[in-house]
Amino acid sequence: MNAYVFPGQGAQYVGMGKDLFDASSKAKDMFLKANSILKFKITDVMFEGTEDDLRQTNVTQPAIFLHSVILATLMGNDFNPDMVAGHSLGEFSALVANKTLSFDDGLKLVAKRASAMQKACELEPSTMAAIIGLDDEVVENICIGIKEVVVPANYNSAGQLVISGSVKGIDLAVEKLNEAGAKRAMVLKVGGAFHSPLMEPARVDLAQAINSMKFNKGVCPIYQNVTGQSVTYPEIIKTNLIAQLTTPVRWTRIMQNMIADGANNITEVGPGKVLQGLFKKIDRKIQTQSAMI
């Protein structure tokens, strides 16, 4: 069975999407429409901006979304999913690709999500850290024992967990996790504490936008971040999408469930190859590739 997966924040790169823009009039139309919807020329930043320009949350999220969704569109009949999933932001790309959301509505939600998250980040200094080489339970228990805000945020694979919280909370956690024997405990260059309680103001903002949009029944199930489970019903998808901002990404569970449900051919749609690598950690024999046009 064919599973298509969509990357999240961090997959951006300088010049991203220019090859798609040049390859197709359809892609060009979609990019120009995006400029209009976003009310700024995201194409200029994607094609010619610096790494720092692309790292701004209000740019990064729509840029990755556009790269992924336009690539899926250009695949045409070669895009034939039995199931889809997206890592964090990538969940929105997946919902447009499987026709749960329209392109316009998906982009509007991503823009709203990015601005709401940016505002939440400005309320309190916060960050995230990648923890390598410890059991999830060890990381969870150390987070629980810290009085500052610090929680598991991304369960990416066995022995690879990202934590999220206040700057003080993350610094304390990194110190304790290194003492506990982590191979690496590294603070990430991100704008704030994504997938943590500190994103509650953003969740409230985004909830209004999501509830105002039309969600259709997609052409295939989506495996959602909040539960890791396969979902088809639009109202459940909405509820999970709203909860996603303040709860962890259960990516390990998503991969396990996709494989258990018959996924044996994984295509990553969008910039980078991170998700393919994570699937290989679950099952070396599974076939993975990047989407091509």
BELSULNOR-V691090 format. One line per field, one symbol per residue. psi: psi as a letter, one per 30 degrees, with the letter a starting at -180 (. if undefined). Layout:
psi: ???
This chain:
psi: kjkkkklakffllkgkfeeeeffkeeeeeeeeeeeeefglifeeeeeflleeeffkefeeeeeeeeeeeeeeeffbffjikflllkjcefeeeefeeggekleeeeeeeeeeeeeeeeeeefekklalkkkkglkeeeeeeeeefkfljklkejjelkgjkklkaleeeeeeeeeeeeefgkekjkklilfaikhlffgeeeeeeeeeeefflkklklfllkjkeefglkkfkeeeeeeeeefefglljieeeeeeeeeeggkgjkkkjaklgeeeeeeffejffkkllkkl.
